[in-house]
Amino acid sequence: MKVSPLAPKEGFPSLPVVDGVEFAATAAGVRYKGRDDVMVARLCEGTAIAGVFTRSATRAAPVLDCQAKIGGDASGPAAIVVNSGNANAFTGGHGVKAVEAVTQAAAGALDVPVSRVFTASTGVIGEPLPAERITDKLAELSQNLAPNAFERAAKAIMTTDTFPKGAKAEVDGITIAGFAKGSGMIAPDMATMLVYIFTDAKIAQDRLQAILSKLNNKTFNCITVDSDTSTSDSLLLAATGKGPEVKDEAAFENALHGVMQNLAHQVVRDGEGATKFVEVNVTGADSDADAHRVAMAIANSPLVKTAIAGEDPNWGRVVMAVGKSGAKADRDRLSISFGDILVAEKGWVSESYTEEAGASYMKQEDLVLSVDLGIGKGTATVWTCDLTHGYIEINADYRS
């Protein structure tokens, strides 16, 4: 598969070892042939685990199982088991039995309590998960655990992704490192993605959960590729406690925010068929909620996204998206900018704007589209990509 033109030029980063975490990956043949498709992470005893998940009404069995376990008994070591190729979603009782089979087998192979085994599945919806292909590989996986196998683990959970996604940070002697998958079926709440972040910080589970939930609303809940929310979104944050205690919570939160935003942006940059990375800024709204509503209306509009794909500075489509958003707006107070170019103001095209300037700006890979509603102090920023023929080609043939 051709790598997205928006992929980081330096490739997958060199992630630091996080004390208390080991990884392994293998080819189980869940759906794909000749590539790793199962990842395991083993976490040391006492690891605090926080999580956020999709709120889809049709969320998958692994999601429901993880949700039930978050905040539960934290004694003993823990494990994460992830497969790609099959989402184990909309499979009825079979899905529940598959989760039970994998968690029970993982508990035995990795010597962890079953209550501390967290699973995830990503891929095709509505096909029974061949759990035995995963369980048959768990002994092998347990024997191959290594602390520096981030990249192999990240590759094993990819579906239509064109590159593995990793990010890192260090603050006050604390190490943070993580990886993600996601490319299509991406919309807030959270997106069709799996995200795993690890830190050696010593911090209570309830504080870790509060920080994660707060930062999720600023990062993964602010990206969209195609407005579709997955059945399988899961983000787990594990703190092993092997490093320094979190004393400056604001600094830790800021570092974690950087990792989460980096990964969120990489998911958008790998949007199916994407050729443009777009930041949408909305200011002057009646409230932050209204600003977010407008930003998402713009970012999710097929007309806006196809205009961006065609490098057409069609600001009229932005006006349309603002109007349909349901947020409070006043045509005659509205202003629109493409980068530093003022395109429209006071309900009409700006006198200084030229089509040539707009068209030239739209040729860039990274774009900033700004709207000021001029009626309040509400603000929001979201990130999206363009909508191209490539998106259709990938999704028209997804199951074949």
N, C-alpha and C positions, 0 to 999 in steps of 0.2 A: 504494500500500500504506500502511495506517495505521501511523504511527510508534509503536513500543513506548512504553507509559506510563512505563517505567523509563529511557527515554533521557535523557542529560544535558540539562538544561533550557537550557543555553547553546549547545547544538548543537555542531558540529564546531569544535574549537579552532583558533586562529590559530597554526599551526606555524611555527617559525623556519626560515629557509633554512639548510641544512647544506652548507657549502662542499665542492664536489666531487661533488654529486648533482643531477641534473636529471630531470624527469618529463614524460611525455606520456600522453594517453589518447585513445581514439577509439572510434567505433561500427563494429565489423567485422561484425556480424550473425552471430556464432558461434551464438547461439540466440535472444537477445533482439532485439527490433526497437525502433529509436528511442531507444537509450541506449548510452552508452559501455560496452564490454565487454572492452576490451584495454588494458592499462597497460604502459608501459615506463619503467624507471629506468636511466639511464646513470651509471656511477660512474667517477671519475677513475682514472688510472694509479696503481698501488700500493695500491689499496683492499684492506684485509683483510676477508675474508668468513667468518663463522661461521654454522653452521646446526644446527637440530635438526628432526627429522622424525618422522612416524608410524612405528611399528614394526608396523603392520598387515601380515599375510602377503599381502594382496592390494593392496599399495600401487601407486600409479599410476606409469606410465613417467616422468613428469617428476620424481617424487620420487626414483626410482632414479638418474636422471641427475644430479640435484643432489647426492645423497649421494656419488656417485663423484667429483664435482668439488671438494667441500669439502676444504680443506687441500692442494689441488694447486698447480700453478704460479700464482703471484700476480703475475707480471709483466704489464704492459699494463693497459688499462682493463677494466671489466666491465659487464655489463648484466643486468637482470632483466626478463623478459617474462611477463606473467600474463594469462590469459583467464578469463572467467566464462561460465557457461552449459553447459559441457561439461567433465567431469572428466578426460577422456582416461585413464580407468581401466577395466580389464578389457576392453581392446580388442586384446590380443595383439600381433602384429607390427606392426599398423597404428599402435598407440600409440607404439612405438619410432620408426617412420618419421616420425610426426608431430612428435615431439620433435626428431629430426634435421633435419627441414625447417625448423622454426621457429628452432632454434639457428643453423643455417647461414645462413639469411636475415638473422637479427638481427646476426650477426657482420659480415656484409657491409654492411648498412645503417647500423650504429652504429659501425663500424670498431673492433671489439673481437675478441680471439681467441675462437674457438668454445669453447675450454676454460674461458672466463670468462663464458659466457652461461648464466644460470640461469633455468629456466622453471617455471611452475606452472599448473595448470588446476583449476578448481573448478566443480561443477555436476552434471549427470546422469551416472551411471555406466553403462558398457556401450554407449555410442554412439560411433562413430568421430568423432574430432575433425576438422572441416573446416579443416585447417591452412592451406590456401591463402587462406582469408578473413583469417587473421592475417598471413601473409607479404605479402599484397597491400597491407597497411596500414603496413608497417614503414618505408618511405621517408617517408611522410607523418608518422609518429610521430617519426622522427629529425629532421625539420625543425621540429617544434613543441616540442622539449624546452625546459622552463623550470624554474628552481630553486624556484619557489613554487607548483607545481601539486599540492601534497599532496592537497587535498580531491578534486580531479577524479580523481586516481589511486586514492584510497580508494574512491570511488563505483564506479569501473569494475570492481572485483573483487567487488562484492556479488552475492549470489544471493538467498536469502530474507531477508537482512538488511533491517531497516527504517530503519537510519541508518548512515552511515559512522562509523568509530571512529578517533580520533586521540589522541595523548598526547605530552607533551614534558617536558624537564627541562634544567637547566643546572647544571654543577658545575665549579668551578675553571677557568672560561672555556671549558669543553667543552660543545658543544650536542648534545642527543639528541632526536630526533623520530621518530615512527613511526605506522603505521596498521595496522589489522587488519580482517578480515572473519570472520564466524562467527555462526551463529544456531541451527542444528540439527545433528544428528549430532555432538554435543559430548560428549566424555568424555576423561579423561586418556589421554595416549599418542598424540597430544596433545589433539586435538579436531578437528572438521572446520573448520579455519580456516586462513587464510593470514595471516602477520604479517610486516611488513617494518619494520625499525628501522634508522635511520641516525644516525651520529655523525661529527663531524669529529676525534674523538680519534686520537691517534697511539699505537697499541698493536699488539703482535705478534699474529699470527693465533692462535697456540696459547693465549695468555693470553685473548684474546677468546672463543675456543671454550670454554675452561674456565669462564669466568664465565657465559657464556650457558647452558651445560648445567646448572650449579648453580642459576641463577635460574629456569630452566624448571621444575625440580622444585618450586619454591615458588609458581609462578604458573600457567602454562597447564596444568601437570599436576595442578592442584588445583581445576579447574573441571569442572562437568558439567551438561549440560542434560537429556540423555536416555539416558546410559550407552552410546551408540553411538560407536565410534571410526571416523574417516574413513579412506579410502584415500589422501587427498591432503594431510594436514597438513604444513605447511612453515612454518618460521620462519627468516628470514635476518636477520642482523645485520651491517651493513656499516660499517666504520670507514675513512674516507677518508684520515686522517692529515694533513689540511689544518689542523687546529687544534693545541692544546697536547698535549704528551705526557702520558700518564696516569702521574702520580707518586704520587698517593694512590689506590691501587687500591680500597681499602675505600669511599672516598667515591664513586668512579665506579660501583662495584658497587651502592651504595645508590641512586644516582640512576637507574641502569638498571632496578633492581628496581621503583622507583616507576612507571616508564613501562610495564614489562611487566605489573605488577599492575593498573594502570589499564586497560590494553587488555583484559586477561583478564576483569576485572569487567564491562567494557562488552559483551563477548561474551555473558556470562550475562544481563545486563540486556536483551539483544536476543534472548534465547531464544525460540524459536518459540512464540507464544501467551502468553508470560510476563506475569504481573501482580504477582509478588512476587520480590524479590531476597533470598536466604537465605544467611546465613553459618552454617556448622555448625562448632562448636568441640568438640573432644574432649580431655579431660585425664584424668590418672590411669590411663592405660593401661599395660600391661606393657612396651610399647616404642613408639617413634614409629611404627613400621610397623603395629603393632596399632591405634594411634590413627587412622592414616590409613584402615585397613581399615574401622573402625567408622564413621568420618565419611563415607566413600564409600557404605557400605551404607545409611546414613540418607539421604544426598543423592540416591541413585539409586532409592530405593524409590518405586514408583508410588503406593503407599498413603499414604506420608508426603506426597508431592508433591501428590496430589489433595486430601488433607485441608487442606493449606496453601492450595490454590486455593479451597477452600470456606470458608476462614477458621475451620476447625474445630480447636480445640486438642486434637487426639486424641493425647495423649502415649503411649497404649498402642501406637500404631504405631511410635513411636520405640523403645520397649522391644523390639518385634518385630524391628526392624532391627538393633539391637545384638546380639540373640541369634542372628540368622542370619549375622552377619558372618564368623564363624569365628575372631574374636579372643577372647583370654582375657577372661572377664567373670564377675562374681559378682552375682547378682540383688540380694542384700541389701546390697551396697556401692554400688549404682548411684544416681546422682542426676541429675535432668533439670531444666533451666531454660529458660523462654521469656523472652528478654531478662533483666530483673532479677527475674523472677517464679520462685520455686522451686516447681516443679510436683510433683516426686516425689523421695523420698530413702529410703534404707535399705529398698529393696524394696517401697515402698508410696507412695501419694499423700501429699504433705506436708500436715500439719495446717493450715498457713497458706494453702494454695491454695484458690482459688475458681474455679469454671468461668466466672464472669462476668469475672474478671480475665484469664483465659486467652483468652477469646473477644474481649475488647476489644483485647488486644495483637495478636492475629492479623489485625486489620483494617489494620495498618500495611503500607506497601509494602516497607520494609526490615526484615527480621526476623533475629534472632540466636537460634539453637537450640544450647544447650550441654548436653553430657553429661560427667559425671565418673564414671569407672569405679571409682575408689577403690582401685586395686590396685598402682599404680606411678607412674612419672614421665613416661610417654610422652604427647606432645601432637601435635595436628594440627588444621589449619583448612582447610576446603574451602568452595567457594561454588557455589550452585545456584539454581534457580528453581522455581516451581510448575509443575504439569502441568494444562493447561486444555483445553477443547474446541477452542480455537484451534490447538493443536499438531496435533490430529487433522485439522482442516480443511486446514491447510497441507500436511501430508504425505500425506493421502489424494489430493490433486490435484497433487502435485509435478511429475509429468511431463506434465501436460496443458497 
